[in-house]
Amino acid sequence: MIFEFGSGYGHSAFWYFLHQNSISKVYLTERRDDLLKFYNEVPFPNEWRNKIHYHQGDAFELLEQTSGFDFVLIDGQKNSYTDFLKAVLPKMKPQGLIAVDNAFWKGAVIGEGETSATSAEAILEHHKVIKQVARDNSYRLNYFPFRDGLLLLEV
Ligand SMILES: C[S@@+](CC[C@H](N)C(=O)[O-])C[C@H]1O[C@@H](n2cnc3c(N)ncnc32)[C@H](O)[C@@H]1O
């Protein structure tokens, strides 16, 4: 089971299904209501679409009603990354994986990037929290410094 915080048109779902026939459910979340029509036009095969639940609304809202995730992608608003991480951790299956996209966003991770001060602060805070979570629970935290950066937390 997959949960995505911030889905836009839902393009990322393509990658989930590409090599993975054993997916039971994919929860996509997008709070912008103008993107649903684009999601509906993405030519996903019916077999895939039947497994996707596209929630047009706040990701936190849907998270409250769901659990048991194998994989989570955090790709929504930067200053909600940490709150989302804390909320999703108890809902992960053992040996699940949490991916945090744009974790080095425009240099925000060193506090000297081209991003806004608020986003830079939020990303720095997120790094502190995720590192602490990894240490406290002996979870492996992987850093992928490619483009805007990706973190992978193995729970
Ligand atoms: C970078 S885009 C997502 C791209 C998508 N994951 C992909 O790879 O195709 C981030 C999206 O997160 C949405 N978003 C931000 N905060 C959100 C929230 N609390 N709940 C749902 N969607 C949110 C934004 O509206 C934006 O469209």
The ligand as a MOL file (V3000), in Angstrom:
LIG
                    3D

  0  0  0     0  0            999 V3000
M  V30 BEGIN CTAB
M  V30 COUNTS 27 29 0 0 0
M  V30 BEGIN ATOM
M  V30 1 C 5.8320 18.8750 -6.2100 0
M  V30 2 S 4.1030 18.7420 -6.4110 0 CHG=1
M  V30 3 C 3.8140 17.0060 -6.4480 0
M  V30 4 C 4.3510 16.2800 -7.6510 0
M  V30 5 C 4.0110 14.8020 -7.6970 0
M  V30 6 N 4.3720 14.0810 -6.4730 0
M  V30 7 C 4.7380 14.1460 -8.8710 0
M  V30 8 O 5.8690 13.6580 -8.6740 0
M  V30 9 O 4.1670 14.1350 -9.9870 0 CHG=-1
M  V30 10 C 3.5300 19.1390 -4.7930 0
M  V30 11 C 2.0210 19.1920 -4.6730 0
M  V30 12 O 1.6810 19.0300 -3.2900 0
M  V30 13 C 0.4430 19.6800 -3.0750 0
M  V30 14 N 0.2530 19.8370 -1.6350 0
M  V30 15 C 0.9660 20.6210 -0.7810 0
M  V30 16 N 0.5090 20.4870 0.4850 0
M  V30 17 C -0.5110 19.5810 0.4300 0
M  V30 18 C -1.3800 19.0090 1.4170 0
M  V30 19 N -1.3070 19.3730 2.7080 0
M  V30 20 N -2.2820 18.0930 1.0190 0
M  V30 21 C -2.3700 17.7270 -0.2900 0
M  V30 22 N -1.5940 18.2380 -1.2610 0
M  V30 23 C -0.6550 19.1440 -0.9140 0
M  V30 24 C 0.6330 20.9990 -3.8580 0
M  V30 25 O -0.6130 21.5900 -4.1760 0
M  V30 26 C 1.4120 20.5350 -5.1000 0
M  V30 27 O 0.5650 20.3350 -6.2030 0
M  V30 END ATOM
M  V30 BEGIN BOND
M  V30 1 1 1 2
M  V30 2 1 2 3
M  V30 3 1 2 10
M  V30 4 1 3 4
M  V30 5 1 4 5
M  V30 6 1 5 6
M  V30 7 1 5 7
M  V30 8 2 7 8
M  V30 9 1 7 9
M  V30 10 1 10 11
M  V30 11 1 11 12
M  V30 12 1 11 26
M  V30 13 1 12 13
M  V30 14 1 13 14
M  V30 15 1 13 24
M  V30 16 1 14 15
M  V30 17 1 14 23
M  V30 18 2 15 16
M  V30 19 1 16 17
M  V30 20 1 17 18
M  V30 21 2 17 23
M  V30 22 1 18 19
M  V30 23 2 18 20
M  V30 24 1 20 21
M  V30 25 2 21 22
M  V30 26 1 22 23
M  V30 27 1 24 25
M  V30 28 1 24 26
M  V30 29 1 26 27
M  V30 END BOND
M  V30 END CTAB
M  END
